[in-house]
């Protein structure tokens, strides 16, 4: 079945969400609407919607004019077996001692690697993105230098690949949290598929707002692979929830944003230890004073 997308950009988060709200009244109605910040420092936001019927170009033109947005680009999306496509195109990733793969590549796992299974349907956070890859390499480096934990939290866990990697090299307890309940379901499914349910606990939480996180704190290591704004906003809570001499591994940071994030965390009591750049993205390793 052919589906359709309609995409536009405009300035400002509030304006983007107002446009998204108004798009819900369209006929034919969209099956899904997304709002995303364009992480290039421009202040632009992208608003997109998907339709099972061809959208009303006139109605979209009116909405874009009312909200001072660029004209919508309407595209046909041909029928696609997306899982098979991901399986064909998503190659395994090696990151130090870790090897992230899909079930279709089980025969490619090296004998000496720590294998982390992420199913194709849950592909975001597999290690292909520079942020996840940077975090895995940072963890590998910390453990190689003698870090032994034990208490670890993965804030904004996505697929829980970082929590699972940690469970293979540290005794735990390990908590994986995400603000999105769907992401937490994905995380739990991946943890179960990897036989790690006794070592990794998945919880829904905004930041550190969950009883399980409060009970386990302070942590010896916290991952936060999110984006610059929430990383900066969470800095005081990070400082409150990391043990003295504990570590944070921060990512979701564009290279040009790294100096600002570093500065904010230094103001909150962290010393920079390492910085890993992978294409456009930086991963920071810092230690609490």
C-alpha positions as CSV (number, residue, x, y, z in Angstrom):
1,X,0.0,0.0,0.0
2,X,1.3,3.4,-0.9
3,X,1.5,5.9,1.9
4,X,2.3,9.6,1.9
5,X,4.4,12.1,3.9
6,X,4.1,15.9,4.2
7,X,7.1,17.8,5.7
8,X,7.8,21.4,6.5
9,X,10.1,23.5,8.6
10,X,9.6,26.6,10.7
11,X,11.3,28.6,13.5
12,X,10.7,27.8,17.2
13,X,9.6,24.8,19.2
14,X,6.3,26.3,20.4
15,X,5.3,27.2,16.8
16,X,6.2,23.7,15.6
17,X,4.0,22.1,18.2
18,X,1.1,24.5,17.5
19,X,1.3,23.5,13.8
20,X,1.4,19.8,14.7
21,X,-1.7,20.2,16.8
22,X,-3.6,21.9,14.0
23,X,-2.6,19.1,11.6
24,X,-4.6,16.7,13.6
25,X,-7.8,18.3,12.2
26,X,-6.8,17.6,8.6
27,X,-9.1,15.5,6.3
28,X,-7.9,12.9,5.4
29,X,-6.4,12.7,8.8
30,X,-2.7,11.8,9.3
31,X,-1.8,8.4,10.8
32,X,1.1,10.0,12.7
33,X,2.7,13.4,13.3
34,X,6.2,14.1,14.4
35,X,8.0,17.3,15.6
36,X,11.9,17.3,15.5
37,X,14.5,20.0,16.2
38,X,17.0,20.4,13.4
39,X,20.3,20.1,15.3
40,X,22.3,22.6,13.3
41,X,22.0,25.7,15.5
42,X,19.5,27.3,13.1
43,X,16.5,27.3,15.5
44,X,14.5,25.5,12.8
45,X,12.1,22.6,13.6
46,X,10.7,20.0,11.3
47,X,7.1,19.0,11.4
48,X,6.1,15.9,9.4
49,X,3.0,13.8,9.0
50,X,2.2,10.4,7.4
51,X,-1.1,9.6,5.6
52,X,-2.7,6.5,4.1
53,X,-4.5,8.7,1.6
54,X,-3.1,11.5,-0.4
55,X,-3.2,14.6,1.8
56,X,-5.1,17.8,0.9
57,X,-2.4,20.0,-0.6
58,X,-4.7,23.1,-0.3
59,X,-5.3,22.5,3.4
60,X,-1.6,22.0,4.0
61,X,-0.8,25.3,2.1
62,X,-3.3,27.1,4.3
63,X,-1.7,25.7,7.5
64,X,1.8,26.5,6.4
65,X,0.8,30.1,5.7
66,X,-1.1,30.5,9.0
67,X,1.9,29.2,10.9
68,X,4.6,31.0,8.9
69,X,6.1,27.7,7.8
70,X,7.7,26.8,4.6
71,X,5.4,25.1,2.0
72,X,4.8,21.4,2.7
73,X,6.7,18.9,0.6
74,X,4.3,16.0,-0.2
75,X,5.9,12.7,-1.2
76,X,4.6,9.2,-2.0
77,X,6.2,6.4,0.1
78,X,6.1,3.2,-1.9
79,X,5.3,0.0,-0.1
80,X,8.4,-1.4,1.6
81,X,9.3,-4.3,3.8
82,X,11.2,-2.2,6.2
83,X,12.3,-5.0,8.5
84,X,13.9,-6.8,5.5
85,X,15.4,-3.6,4.3
86,X,17.0,-3.0,7.7
87,X,18.3,-6.5,7.8
88,X,19.9,-6.1,4.4
89,X,21.5,-2.7,5.1
90,X,22.2,-2.7,8.8
91,X,25.6,-4.3,9.2
92,X,27.0,-5.4,12.6
93,X,29.0,-2.9,14.5
94,X,32.2,-3.6,16.5
95,X,33.0,-1.2,19.3
96,X,36.0,-2.3,21.3
97,X,35.1,-5.6,23.0
98,X,31.4,-5.2,22.0
99,X,29.7,-6.5,18.9
100,X,26.2,-5.2,18.1
101,X,24.2,-7.3,15.7
102,X,20.8,-8.4,14.5
103,X,19.6,-12.0,14.6
104,X,20.1,-12.3,10.8
105,X,23.9,-11.7,11.4
106,X,24.3,-14.2,14.3
107,X,26.8,-16.2,12.2
108,X,29.1,-13.1,12.1
109,X,29.7,-12.7,15.8
110,X,33.4,-13.1,16.6
111,X,34.2,-15.8,19.2
112,X,36.0,-13.3,21.5
113,X,33.4,-10.5,21.3
114,X,30.7,-9.5,23.8
115,X,27.6,-10.0,21.6
116,X,24.7,-7.6,22.0
117,X,21.6,-8.6,20.0
118,X,19.3,-5.8,18.8
119,X,16.4,-6.9,16.6
120,X,15.9,-5.1,13.2
121,X,12.5,-3.8,14.3
122,X,14.3,-2.0,17.1
123,X,17.2,-0.6,15.1
124,X,17.6,2.9,16.6
125,X,20.5,2.6,19.1
126,X,22.2,-0.3,17.5
127,X,25.6,1.4,17.5
128,X,25.6,2.7,13.9
129,X,25.0,6.2,15.1
130,X,28.1,8.1,16.2
131,X,26.6,8.8,19.6
132,X,25.9,5.2,20.6
133,X,29.2,4.0,19.1
134,X,31.0,6.7,21.1
135,X,29.4,5.6,24.3
136,X,30.3,2.0,23.7
137,X,33.9,2.9,23.0
138,X,34.0,5.2,26.1
139,X,32.7,2.3,28.3
140,X,35.3,0.0,26.8
141,X,38.1,2.5,27.6
142,X,36.9,3.0,31.2
143,X,36.7,-0.7,31.9
144,X,40.2,-1.2,30.3
145,X,41.5,1.4,32.7
146,X,40.2,-0.5,35.7
147,X,36.7,0.9,36.4
148,X,34.6,-1.6,38.2
149,X,31.4,0.2,39.1
150,X,29.2,-1.4,40.4
151,X,26.2,0.9,40.2
152,X,25.3,2.2,36.8
153,X,22.3,4.1,35.2
154,X,21.5,4.6,31.5
155,X,19.3,7.7,31.3
156,X,17.4,7.9,28.0
157,X,18.2,4.3,27.3
158,X,16.5,3.8,23.9
159,X,17.2,0.1,23.0
160,X,19.2,-0.3,26.3
161,X,22.3,-1.3,24.3
162,X,24.5,0.6,26.7
163,X,22.9,-0.9,29.8
164,X,23.3,-4.4,28.3
165,X,26.9,-3.8,27.3
166,X,27.6,-2.7,30.9
167,X,25.9,-5.8,32.3
168,X,28.4,-7.9,30.5
169,X,31.4,-6.2,32.1
170,X,30.2,-4.9,35.5
171,X,28.3,-6.6,38.3
172,X,25.5,-4.0,38.6
173,X,22.9,-3.2,39.6
174,X,22.2,-1.5,36.2
175,X,19.1,0.7,35.6
176,X,17.9,1.7,32.2
177,X,15.4,4.5,32.0
178,X,13.6,6.4,29.3
179,X,10.9,9.1,29.3
180,X,9.1,7.2,26.5
181,X,7.1,4.1,27.6
182,X,7.4,2.6,24.1
183,X,11.2,2.9,24.4
184,X,11.1,1.2,27.7
185,X,9.1,-1.7,26.2
186,X,11.7,-1.9,23.4
187,X,14.5,-1.9,26.1
188,X,12.8,-4.7,28.1
189,X,12.4,-6.8,25.0
190,X,16.1,-6.4,24.1
191,X,17.2,-7.2,27.7
192,X,15.1,-10.3,27.6
193,X,16.4,-11.4,24.2
194,X,20.0,-11.1,25.6
195,X,19.2,-13.0,28.7
196,X,19.9,-10.1,31.0
197,X,16.6,-9.6,32.9
198,X,18.3,-10.4,36.2
199,X,20.9,-7.7,35.7
200,X,19.2,-4.8,34.0
201,X,16.0,-3.1,35.3
202,X,14.1,-0.9,32.8
203,X,11.9,1.9,34.2
204,X,9.9,4.8,32.7
205,X,11.3,8.1,34.1
206,X,11.8,11.8,33.1
207,X,15.4,12.4,34.1
208,X,15.9,10.9,37.6
209,X,12.2,11.0,38.6
210,X,11.6,7.4,39.5
211,X,11.7,5.6,42.8
212,X,14.1,2.9,41.5
213,X,16.6,5.5,40.5
214,X,16.3,7.3,43.8
215,X,16.8,4.0,45.7
216,X,20.0,3.1,43.8
217,X,21.7,6.5,43.8
218,X,24.4,7.6,44.0
219,X,25.7,5.9,40.8
220,X,29.3,5.1,40.0
221,X,28.6,5.7,36.3
222,X,25.8,7.4,34.4
223,X,25.2,7.3,30.7
224,X,23.1,10.0,29.1
225,X,23.0,9.7,25.3
226,X,20.3,12.3,24.7
227,X,20.7,15.8,23.2
228,X,22.4,19.1,24.3
229,X,19.3,20.8,25.8
230,X,18.3,18.0,28.2
231,X,21.9,17.2,29.0
232,X,22.4,20.8,30.1
233,X,19.1,20.8,32.0
234,X,20.1,17.6,33.8
235,X,23.5,18.8,34.9
236,X,22.6,19.6,38.5
237,X,20.7,16.3,38.9
238,X,23.6,14.4,37.4
239,X,25.9,16.0,40.0
240,X,23.4,15.0,42.8
241,X,23.1,11.4,41.6
242,X,26.8,10.6,40.8
243,X,29.0,9.3,43.6
244,X,32.2,11.2,44.5
245,X,34.8,10.2,41.9
246,X,32.1,8.7,39.8
247,X,31.8,9.1,36.0
248,X,29.4,10.3,33.4
249,X,29.4,9.4,29.7
250,X,27.5,12.1,27.8
251,X,26.5,12.0,24.1
252,X,23.9,13.2,21.6
253,X,26.2,16.3,21.3
254,X,27.2,17.8,18.0
255,X,30.9,18.6,17.8
256,X,30.3,22.3,18.0
257,X,28.2,21.9,21.1
258,X,30.8,20.0,23.1
259,X,32.6,23.0,24.6
260,X,29.3,24.4,26.0
261,X,28.2,21.0,27.5
262,X,31.7,20.6,29.0
263,X,31.6,24.0,30.6
264,X,28.2,23.5,32.2
265,X,29.3,20.2,33.7
266,X,32.5,21.7,35.0
267,X,30.3,24.3,36.7
268,X,28.5,21.4,38.3
269,X,31.6,19.7,39.7
270,X,32.8,17.5,36.9
271,X,36.3,17.3,35.3
272,X,36.7,16.4,31.6
273,X,38.7,13.2,31.0
274,X,38.2,12.3,27.4
275,X,36.4,13.4,24.2
276,X,35.6,11.1,21.3
277,X,34.5,12.5,18.0
278,X,32.8,10.3,15.5
279,X,31.7,12.1,12.3
280,X,29.5,15.0,13.5
281,X,29.0,13.8,17.1
282,X,31.1,14.1,20.3
283,X,31.0,11.8,23.3
284,X,32.3,13.2,26.6
285,X,33.8,11.3,29.5
286,X,33.8,13.3,32.8
287,X,34.5,12.6,36.5
288,X,32.9,14.1,39.5
289,X,35.3,16.1,41.7
